[in-house]
Amino acid sequence: MEIDSSFSNGSNFNFSTAIGANMNVSLLGASGEFGNNLTSEGSGVVDGTPVNLYKIITAAAQGILMILICFGNGMVIGAFYRSEKLKTITNYYIMHLACADFAVGLFLPFQMTCFLHPEILENIFVCLFRYATMVVTQSASILCLLAITIDRYSAVIYHMRYYSVMSRRRSIFTIFIVWLTPLVCGLMLPFLWYNGWPAEGEKDCDFGKTLTLGYNRYVTVGAFLTVTLVIIGLYSRIFHVARRHNAQINDTATLQPNHSSRTFSRNFRIAKTAAIVIGLYLIFWSPFFIILAIQVYGGLVNSQLLIELRVYASVLAVLNSAVNPVVYAYRMCDFKREFRRMLGLKYTTDDSNDNCSVGNESNQTTGTAATAAANVAETF
């Protein structure tokens, strides 16, 4: 994820004299007026070695965030491979979304190293690798969300033909594209499409300054905007069809719901959970991309105010990687049950009546041969 150049060193920054000043912000705090106070007043000497309380607190906070991200998403990945019930196509995409978030946690030690030892960022290729990791994980996340959206669109709109449309082979190919695209656009292009540093003088490892305007306009911001509009368009269609379907059910309320209606309802419940995950992603990431878009399209790449705002927005974006497992545990009963088994917790009778959108899928489908065949086809 975006861990700005501002995270990398401890230079002082006075917000009132922002223009022309060097600004450096860590992952969870800015070395602005707040950072100056901590640096000057919170420093000391232990055994002859200077101690910076601000850096210690920041590094500790990053370490806690790394543990939360890796633990939560590791639980999702482990639950998928442990439980046969969870091995559906939709959950296959969810598992890869967890892999992308897990990678964010794995790269946090590198980001902490850049913060504690900013001199390593004087090598432009280390600086580029820092941002390449962000682009790869962010791109993989949003493409996984797009795959989940297409999967739910197919399940709701074409629920009678879903298992013939969304096959195991197609899902594997989709995930191959989901990871290949970020590796090419995020890991290869930055090393080919960047602004060189002068041999002498300031070497500013800033996301907006190191990568070219063209890259940020067409790859970073452009791709995010395009995929986001596609996701919103597909979900608009999903909820439109759901409202129409509910109206039809209300018109025939006296009739016994058939298998088609039950299948549609189950698929729509899963779609609502996916919509929550996508909504949270947009809430956490939109501020960063809005600020970056203002910079690259408005010619304000060097604006110190926007750089600081973008850094704080990137903090919010990183936190997104820790929230999805909480959503799965609250909304998806099969995930919740597997989480409890993995943690050695008993599943009580009260838990069976909690607010889950997707319960035991085998209990929500009929016992017909057609349903059994559908369940087999859905298993990944």
N, C-alpha and C positions, 0 to 999 in steps of 0.2 A: 504494500500500500504506500501511499505518498508519505514519505518521511522526509520533510523538506531539508534543504541545506541549512535552514535556520536551526535545525536540531543539532547541528554538528559541533559547534564550539561555544565557548563561554564568553565571547566578546560582549561588552556592555552596550546597552541600547537605551536611550532616553526617548520616550515616545514623543515628547515635545520637540525634539530635534531629529525626527525620524528621517527627513529628506536628506539623502546623502550619507546617512550613517550605516554602519554595518549592523545587521540584525541577525541574531542567532537564537533559535528556539529549540528546545529539546522536545522529545516526543510528547511529554505531558506538562509542558510549561514553557513560558517565554522568558528570555533573558532581557525583558524590558524593564520597566520601573520595578515590577515585582522581582524579576531576576536580579537586578542590581542590588536590591536590598538583601536578598538572600546571599548573594555572592560576597558582599562587603561585610554584612553583619553576621552571617552564619558560617564564616570561615574560621579556622583555628589551626593550631599546630599540634600534631601528635608525634612524639619521638623525632622531632625535627622535620617532619613531613607536613606540608600544607594540606589541610582538609577543607573541601568545599561542600558545605552542608547541602546546598542546592543540587549539586550533581549527585550526591548520595541519595537524596530523597527521590530525585528523578529516576535514577537507575533502579532504585528499589521498586518504584511504581511500575516501571517498564517490566521488571522481572515478574511482578504479580500479574500484570496483564498477560504476559507470555504464558504463565501457568494456566490462567483461566481459559485462554484461547485454545491452547494445546489439549488441556484436559477435556473441555466440552466437546470440541470437534473430534478428538480421539475417541470419545464415547460414542459419537454418532457412527464413525467409521467401524469401530469394533462391533457395535450393535448390528450393523448391516451384515457383516460377515458371520456373526454368531447365530443369527435367527433366520431360518428359512422363510418364515412368514414375512420378514421385511425385504426379502429379495424380489422386489417388484421393479419395473422399469422406472417409475416415478422416484422410488427410493434410491435407485442406482444413480440418478441425477443428483439427488439430495446428498448422497455419499460423496460425490465428486465436488459438490459445492463445499462440503465440510473439508475435503482435502485442500481446496484452495484457501480456505480460512486457516486450516492447520499450518499451511506454508507461511502464512503471515506471522504466526507465532514462532515458527522456526527461524525466520529471518530477523526477529527482534533482537537477539544477541548481537548480530552484526550492526544493527542500527544503534544499539547501546555503545558498541565499540567506537562507532563514528562520533558519537556524542562525547564520550570520555577522552578520545584521542583524535581530535579533529585534524591533526596533521596528516593522517592517512588519506584525507580527501583532497590533498594537494595533487594527487595522481588522478588525472581526469578519468582514467578507466575504472578506478575504484569508485569515483563519483557516479559514473554512468551505470555501473553494476548496482549501486545503491538504488537508483531509480528504475532500473530494469526489473528488479525483484518486485517493486511496487506495481509496475505496469502489468507484469505477467499475472500476478495473483488477482489484481483488480479485474483484468480482462477475463480471466478464467471464471471468476465469480459471476460476472454479469452474463457471460455466455452460458453458464450453467443455469442461471435464472431464465434465460431465453429458452433453453431446452426444456426446462420444467414447464414454462408457459405453453410452449407448443404441445407438449405432452398432455397437459390439462385441457388445452383447446380441443385436441383430438378426442379426448375422453368424454368431454361434455357435448361437443357439437356432433361428433360421429360415434356416440357411445355404443352403438350396435356393431360398428365395424372397427372398434378401437384395437382389438387384439390382432387383427390382420394388418392394420396400418402401422402400429408401433411394435415392431418385432424386436427380438433380442439383437439380431444382427444390425438392424438400423440404429438401435440405441448405442451399440458399441462404436459404430461408425460416427455417430453424432458426437460422442465423447472424444473420439480421436480428433475431430475437427475442433472441438471446444478447447483442447489443450495445444494442438498444433498452431492455431491462429495466435494465441498469446506468445508462444515461444518465438514465432517469426516476428510478430509486430512489437513485442515487448523486450525480447532478449537480443535479437539480431539488429533490428532497425536503429535502436538508440546508438549502437556502436558505429553505425554508418551515417547517421543523420543527426549530427550534434554541432554545436558551436565550439570551435577550438579556443583554447586559452592562449593568451599572450605568453611569450617565453619569459618575460619579466613583468612584475606587477601583480595586482590582485587576482587571485584564482577563486572565483565565487561559485561554489558548488550549489547552485540554486536550480530547482526543477525547471522553472520558466526560462532561466537564462542559459542553462547548459544545453538543453534540448532546443532544437530550432523551432521557429514559429510555425513552419509548415507541419512539423511532426505533431506539435500540440494542437494545431487547428484541425487537422484531418485524421489523425490517429487517436490522440487522447480525447479531446472534446467531441470531435465529429462522430467517432464510433460510439461513444457513450450516449450521445443524443439520439443517434439512429436506432440503436438497440432499445433504448428506453421508450421511444415512440412506438416501436413495433410491439413491445410488451404491453404498453397501455392500450393500443388498438386491439390486440387479441383479447385482453381481459375485458374490454368494453363489450366485445362480442359475446364473451362467455356469460357475463352478467345479464346481458340483454336476452339471451336464449334462456337463462335460468328463470328470469321473471316471466317470460312467456310460458315456460313449462309449468311453473307454479300456478299460473292463471288457469292452465288447462286442468291441472289436478284439482283446483278449487271448483271448477265447473262440474267435475265428476267425483265430488267428494264422497258420494255414497258408494262408489265402486271400490272393490278391493284393489289396492295398488299391485300392479303386475311387476314382473321381474325387470322390465325395461325401466320403470319408474324408480325402483329401488337402486338399480345400477346407476341411473342418472344422479340420484340424490347422493349416493356414496361418492361418485366422482366429483360432484360439485362441492361436497364438504372438503375433499382433499384440495380442490382448486382454491377454496377460501383460505386454507392454511398456507398454501403457496403464495396467495396474494398478500398475506400478512408479512411473510418473509421478504417478498419483493418490495412491499411498501416500506418496511424498515430499512432495506438497502437504499432506497431512494432518499429517505429522510436523512440517513447518515452520510450519504455520499453527495447529494445534490449541492450542499453549500460549497464543497471543495470545487466541483466542476463549474458552478456558476461564477465563482471568483476567478478561476483559471480562464474561463471564457471571456470575462470582462478584460482580463489582462491581455490575452493573445489577440482578441478581435478589436480591442479598444486601444491598442498600442501602449498599454500600461504595465509592461513586463517589469520595469524597474521601479514601480511604485512600492515604496517601503510599507505603506499602510496596507495595501492589498497582499503583499507578501506575508505580513504578520497575520492578517485575517485568514489567509489560505493555510498557514501553518496550524492555526487553531482548528480550522475545518478538517485538516488531515487527522488531527487527534480524534475527532468525532468519527471519522471514517474507519480508523483502526479499531475503535470500540465495536463496530458492527460485526467484526469477526467473532466476538464473544457472545452475541445475543441469540443467534439462530438455534443452538442446542436447547436453549431455554424455551423457545417457541415449540420445538418438536416435543419436548417433554410435557408441555402444557396442553398442546392441541392434538397430539397423535398418540393414542393409547398404546399401540404396539411398540413404539419407541420407548414410551414411558415404562412399560412393563420390562422391556429388555434392559433399560438403564438400571432399574431396581434389582434385577437379577445380577447384573455385572457388579453392582455395589454391595451385593449380599443382603439387600433389604427385602422384607416380606411384602407381598402384595395383598393388602387387606381388602375386606368387602367394601369399605368406604371408597377405596380407590376405583372400584369398578363403576361407581356412580358419579365420578368427577366430570369436569367440563372438558371432554375430549371430543374433537370433531371427527376423528376416525378411530373407531373401536376395532375390536377383533373382526377383521374382514371376513373371516370364515363364518362368523356368526351373523354377518349382515347380508349375506347372499343366500339364495335359495339352494335347496338340495338337488336341483335338477341336474341332469347330465350336461346340459348346455352350460350351466354355471360352473360345474366342475371343470369342464374343458377350458372355460374362460380363465379360471383361476390358475390352471396349469400354464396357459399361454402367457399370463401376466408375470409368472415367477421368472426371475432373472437367473 
